[in-house]
Amino acid sequence: MNFALVLLWSLSITNVVAELSLPQNLTLLTLNTQYILTWDWDQTTTGNAVTFTAEYIAVFEMKMKKDWSRVCDGTTHTRCDLTGSDLLYLGRYMLRVRASAGGLHSHWVYKDFCPHIDASLGPPSRVELAPVGNQLEVNICGPLTSTQGSMKAPVGNQLDVNISDPLTSTQGSMEDHIPSLYYHILYWSRSDDPQGLNPKVEVSSENLVTLPELEAWTWYCVMVQSRYDYYNKTSGYTAPQCMQTEGDTPYWQIFLYFLVSMVVCFLFVLLPSYAAFRFYRVLKYAFYPSIQLPAHIQEYLCDSSPGSDIPRLLTAKAELCSPPSELEQDSGRHSRQGSGDSGVYSTEGGSAQQGRSGGESIRRDQEVDSWQTLEQVKMEEIGRESTDERVLDEGVVDVGV
């Protein structure tokens, strides 16, 4: 009786399972250590909402009858991300998926998965180009030799290609999982082969590769591909990167740099200075003209006779229009008085003193003449004719006396 009930229950479960169709076309989308399981589902088989369950287990654990590890449970998407499940890259796993709807379940659909065989290999994570520069070789453990400690001359017509390894989902290097990883480098001249239809090939397992036999001052483009020959894995190529090689600077380029520097210097240094100088000249000509007044007008404006109401001209030579100072007037007056006294003394003295007084009067007359000459020259420069006539009259009187 109990056996019959169990048999009927098993048949009912089989009939329920058979009511749901199976997920179709299980596919893995992989890149390095990123794994996404996808499948197809015909939604016309049922009107109820369908959910899916995805699980995995290592093949060696199946033999030990261990439990399956569930990754996606009750998802409505037709994909399941296995990246965070820490699957070993050199391991072998069994994956399975089933559909569920309204308490009904479909059969499991299985797929075998080996990451090191089935997972796709990605391109280098980064590629950088740089001209080959100076390199210094120094032996820090011993004395310098003829070939050590010398500076290599820079080779301007070569390029260094710095390649970064493909990265795992945890930002590690794929070389940790694939020790025999190497790179396929394509490079071409942009002037000779713009489309890169006939590129040159360089193969290297190093991350720093120097491209030889390049022309100076020429643009070259580079693409890099990752490769793993054991399982025939090849990645896509990186996007083309271009750089110009270096070399000796041509004379025309030196002349062009000099010409450009001269133009820049003129525009930013000489031109503002010239404009400031011209502005200064305009201001100077406007407020300080170089044309002077005629001489007769200057004499008229310099008239400083007593009682004159004519204004004096204020110029750089204003001292020519100013009257003599008190010290000059006193010295002139003293000379005239001394000459007069000598004359009187000479007329009133005796015969015994006449010779001496005559000699003194001659010297005084000479001094008077010199003072008169100085005063006359000064008066002529100043333009005071009235003062000149007065001095001449006084000199005649002194000599006559």
C-alpha positions in Angstrom: 0.0 0.0 0.0 2.8 2.5 0.9 4.7 1.5 -2.1 1.7 2.2 -4.3 1.3 5.7 -2.8 5.0 6.5 -3.4 4.7 5.3 -7.0 1.6 7.5 -7.6 3.4 10.5 -6.1 6.4 10.0 -8.3 4.3 9.8 -11.4 2.5 13.0 -10.4 5.8 14.9 -10.0 7.0 13.6 -13.3 3.9 14.8 -15.0 4.2 18.3 -13.3 7.8 18.6 -14.4 7.0 17.7 -17.9 4.6 20.6 -18.1 7.5 23.2 -18.3 9.9 23.4 -21.2 13.6 23.4 -20.7 15.9 26.5 -20.9 17.7 26.4 -24.3 21.2 27.3 -25.6 23.2 27.6 -22.5 26.1 30.0 -23.4 29.0 31.4 -21.4 30.1 35.0 -22.0 33.7 35.2 -20.7 36.6 37.6 -20.6 39.7 36.7 -18.6 38.1 35.7 -15.2 34.6 37.3 -15.8 32.0 34.6 -16.5 28.3 35.1 -17.3 26.0 32.2 -18.1 23.1 33.0 -20.5 20.2 30.9 -21.9 17.1 31.2 -24.1 13.5 30.7 -23.0 10.3 30.4 -25.0 7.8 32.5 -23.1 4.8 31.2 -25.2 5.0 27.9 -23.3 3.3 29.2 -20.2 1.2 32.2 -19.2 2.6 32.4 -15.7 5.7 34.3 -14.6 8.7 32.2 -15.0 11.8 32.3 -12.7 15.2 30.5 -13.1 17.7 28.9 -10.8 21.4 28.5 -11.6 23.9 26.3 -9.7 27.4 25.0 -10.1 29.7 22.3 -8.6 33.3 21.2 -9.2 33.6 17.9 -11.1 35.6 16.3 -8.4 33.0 17.2 -5.8 30.3 15.5 -7.8 32.0 12.2 -7.3 31.9 12.9 -3.6 28.2 13.7 -3.8 28.5 17.2 -2.4 25.8 19.8 -2.6 25.6 22.2 -5.5 26.4 25.9 -5.0 23.4 28.0 -5.9 24.3 31.3 -7.6 21.0 32.7 -8.9 17.7 31.7 -7.2 14.3 32.9 -8.5 15.7 35.4 -11.0 13.5 36.6 -13.9 16.5 37.3 -16.1 17.9 34.8 -18.6 21.4 35.3 -17.4 23.5 34.6 -14.2 26.8 36.2 -13.3 29.3 33.7 -12.0 32.2 36.1 -11.6 32.0 36.5 -7.9 31.9 32.8 -7.3 35.7 32.5 -7.1 35.9 29.7 -9.7 39.5 28.4 -10.1 41.0 29.3 -13.5 42.5 25.8 -13.9 39.4 24.0 -12.5 36.6 22.2 -14.2 32.9 22.8 -13.2 29.4 21.6 -14.0 26.7 24.3 -14.4 23.0 23.7 -14.5 19.8 25.8 -14.9 16.1 25.1 -14.5 12.8 27.0 -14.9 10.0 27.4 -12.4 6.5 28.7 -12.8 3.4 28.4 -10.5 5.1 25.8 -8.3 6.2 23.7 -11.3 9.8 23.0 -12.2 11.5 22.0 -15.4 14.3 19.5 -15.7 17.9 20.7 -15.1 19.9 21.6 -18.1 23.7 21.0 -17.7 26.8 22.6 -19.2 30.5 21.7 -18.7 32.9 24.7 -18.1 36.7 24.9 -17.9 37.9 28.5 -17.5 41.4 28.0 -18.7 40.0 26.4 -21.9 36.7 28.1 -22.5 37.3 31.6 -21.1 38.3 34.2 -23.6 41.6 36.1 -23.3 41.4 39.9 -23.2 43.7 42.4 -24.8 46.3 44.4 -22.9 44.7 46.7 -20.4 46.9 49.6 -21.5 49.4 50.5 -24.2 51.7 53.5 -24.0 54.2 54.9 -26.6 57.3 56.9 -25.8 60.5 57.9 -27.7 63.6 56.1 -26.7 65.6 58.3 -24.3 69.0 58.3 -22.6 69.9 55.2 -20.6 72.6 55.1 -17.9 74.4 51.9 -17.1 76.1 51.9 -13.7 77.7 49.0 -11.9 77.0 49.7 -8.3 78.8 46.6 -7.1 82.2 47.3 -8.6 84.4 49.8 -10.4 83.4 51.4 -13.7 84.8 49.8 -16.9 85.0 51.2 -20.4 81.4 50.0 -21.1 79.9 50.7 -17.7 78.9 54.1 -16.3 78.7 55.6 -19.8 75.7 57.4 -21.2 74.2 55.9 -24.3 73.4 58.3 -27.0 69.6 58.8 -27.5 68.2 57.0 -30.5 65.4 59.4 -31.6 64.1 57.2 -34.4 62.9 54.4 -32.1 59.8 54.0 -30.0 59.2 52.2 -26.7 55.9 50.3 -26.4 54.9 49.8 -22.7 52.3 47.0 -22.5 50.2 46.4 -19.4 48.9 42.8 -18.9 45.2 42.0 -19.2 43.4 42.3 -15.8 41.3 39.8 -13.9 38.0 40.6 -12.3 40.0 41.5 -9.1 42.4 43.8 -11.0 45.2 41.3 -10.9 47.4 40.3 -13.8 46.4 37.5 -16.1 50.0 36.5 -16.3 49.5 34.9 -12.8 47.1 32.4 -14.5 48.9 32.2 -17.9 52.7 32.3 -17.4 53.3 31.7 -21.1 51.3 34.8 -22.1 52.9 36.9 -24.9 52.1 39.8 -27.2 51.7 40.3 -31.0 52.6 43.9 -32.0 51.6 45.5 -35.3 53.0 48.8 -36.3 53.1 50.9 -39.5 54.0 54.3 -40.8 51.0 56.6 -41.0 52.4 58.5 -44.0 53.3 55.3 -46.0 50.3 53.1 -44.9 47.5 55.3 -43.5 45.1 52.3 -43.1 47.6 49.9 -41.7 47.0 47.4 -44.5 50.7 46.2 -44.5 51.9 46.5 -41.0 55.2 45.2 -39.6 55.0 42.5 -36.8 56.9 42.3 -33.5 56.4 39.4 -31.1 57.5 39.6 -27.5 56.7 38.2 -24.1 58.1 41.4 -22.4 56.1 44.3 -21.3 58.5 46.9 -22.7 59.3 46.5 -26.4 61.5 48.8 -28.5 60.5 49.1 -32.2 63.6 49.3 -34.3 64.4 50.6 -37.7 62.1 53.6 -37.7 62.5 56.8 -39.6 63.1 60.1 -37.7 60.3 62.6 -37.4 57.7 60.1 -38.7 54.3 59.2 -37.2 53.9 55.5 -36.4 50.8 53.7 -35.2 50.7 50.6 -32.9 48.2 47.9 -32.0 48.8 45.0 -29.6 47.2 41.6 -29.2 47.4 39.1 -26.3 48.1 35.4 -27.1 48.2 32.0 -25.4 49.2 29.3 -27.7 48.6 26.2 -25.6 44.8 26.5 -26.0 45.1 28.7 -29.1 43.7 31.8 -27.3 44.0 35.2 -29.0 42.5 38.5 -27.9 41.3 41.4 -30.0 43.7 44.2 -30.9 43.9 47.4 -28.9 42.8 50.6 -30.5 45.6 52.2 -32.7 47.9 54.6 -30.9 50.2 56.9 -32.8 53.3 58.9 -32.0 56.0 60.8 -33.9 59.6 59.7 -33.6 62.3 62.2 -32.8 65.7 63.0 -34.2 68.0 65.9 -35.1 66.2 69.1 -35.4 66.2 70.3 -39.1 67.5 73.8 -39.9 64.2 75.0 -41.3 62.5 74.1 -38.1 65.1 76.0 -36.0 64.6 79.1 -38.3 60.8 78.7 -38.0 61.1 78.7 -34.1 63.3 81.7 -34.2 60.9 83.6 -36.5 58.0 82.8 -34.3 59.8 83.9 -31.2 60.7 87.2 -32.9 57.1 87.8 -33.8 55.9 87.0 -30.3 58.6 89.3 -28.8 57.5 92.1 -31.1 53.8 91.7 -30.3 54.1 91.4 -26.6 57.2 93.5 -25.8 58.2 95.9 -28.4 54.8 96.9 -29.7 53.5 98.1 -26.2 56.8 99.9 -25.6 56.6 101.7 -28.9 53.0 102.7 -28.3 53.9 104.1 -24.8 56.8 106.0 -26.4 54.5 107.5 -29.0 52.0 108.5 -26.4 54.7 110.2 -24.3 55.9 112.2 -27.4 52.3 113.4 -28.1 51.9 114.5 -24.5 55.3 116.2 -24.5 54.6 118.1 -27.8 51.1 119.1 -26.4 52.2 120.5 -23.0 55.9 121.3 -23.7 56.2 122.6 -27.3 59.7 123.0 -28.8 58.9 126.3 -30.6 60.2 129.3 -28.6 58.9 132.9 -28.5 60.8 135.5 -30.6 63.6 137.4 -28.8 61.8 140.8 -28.8 58.7 139.3 -27.2 60.9 137.6 -24.5 62.6 141.1 -23.9 59.2 142.6 -23.6 58.0 140.0 -21.2 61.2 140.2 -19.2 60.9 143.9 -18.6 61.2 144.4 -14.8 61.6 148.2 -14.7 60.1 149.9 -11.6 56.4 150.6 -11.9 55.9 148.2 -14.9 52.7 146.2 -14.8 53.8 143.8 -17.5 53.9 140.1 -16.3 57.2 138.4 -16.3 57.8 135.3 -18.5 58.2 132.1 -16.5 60.8 130.0 -18.4 63.7 127.8 -17.7 65.9 130.9 -18.0 63.8 133.0 -15.6 67.0 134.0 -13.7 68.0 136.2 -16.7 64.9 138.4 -16.0 65.6 138.7 -12.3 67.3 141.9 -10.9 70.8 141.6 -9.5 71.1 140.5 -5.9 72.0 142.8 -3.0 75.5 141.4 -2.7 76.2 142.2 -6.4 74.8 145.8 -5.9 77.0 146.3 -2.8 80.1 145.1 -4.5 79.5 147.5 -7.4 78.7 150.3 -5.1 81.9 149.7 -3.1 84.1 149.7 -6.2 82.7 153.0 -7.4 83.2 154.6 -4.0 86.7 153.4 -3.7 87.6 154.7 -7.1 86.1 158.1 -6.2 88.1 158.4 -3.0 91.3 157.6 -4.7 90.8 160.4 -7.1 90.1 163.0 -4.4 93.0 161.8 -2.4 95.3 162.1 -5.3 94.3 165.7 -6.0 94.6 166.8 -2.4 97.8 165.0 -1.5 101.3 166.5 -1.4 104.1 166.1 -3.9 105.8 163.5 -1.6 102.8 161.3 -1.7 101.8 162.0 -5.3 103.8 159.1 -6.8 102.4 156.6 -4.4 98.9 157.8 -4.6 99.3 157.9 -8.4 100.2 154.2 -8.4 97.4 153.2 -6.1 95.0 155.2 -8.2 96.1 153.4 -11.3 95.6 150.0 -9.7 92.2 151.1 -8.4 91.3 152.4 -11.8 92.2 149.0 -13.3 90.0 147.3 -10.7 87.2 149.6 -11.5 87.6 148.9 -15.1 87.4 145.2 -14.5 84.3 145.5 -12.4 82.8 147.7 -15.0 83.6 145.2 -17.7 81.9 142.4 -15.7 78.9 144.4 -15.0 78.7 145.5 -18.6 78.8 141.9 -19.9 76.2 140.8 -17.4 73.9 143.7 -18.3 74.3 143.0 -22.0 73.3 139.4 -21.4 70.3 140.4 -19.4 69.3 143.1 -21.8 69.1 146.0 -19.4 70.2 149.0 -21.6 69.4 151.6 -19.0 71.7 149.9 -16.5 74.5 149.8 -19.1 74.3 153.6 -19.7 74.4 154.3 -15.9 77.5 152.2 -15.4 79.3 153.8 -18.3 78.5 157.3 -17.0 79.9 156.5 -13.6 83.1 155.0 -15.2 83.7 158.2 -17.1 83.3 160.4 -14.0 85.7 158.2 -12.0 88.4 158.4 -14.7 88.0 162.1 -15.1 88.3 162.7 -11.4 
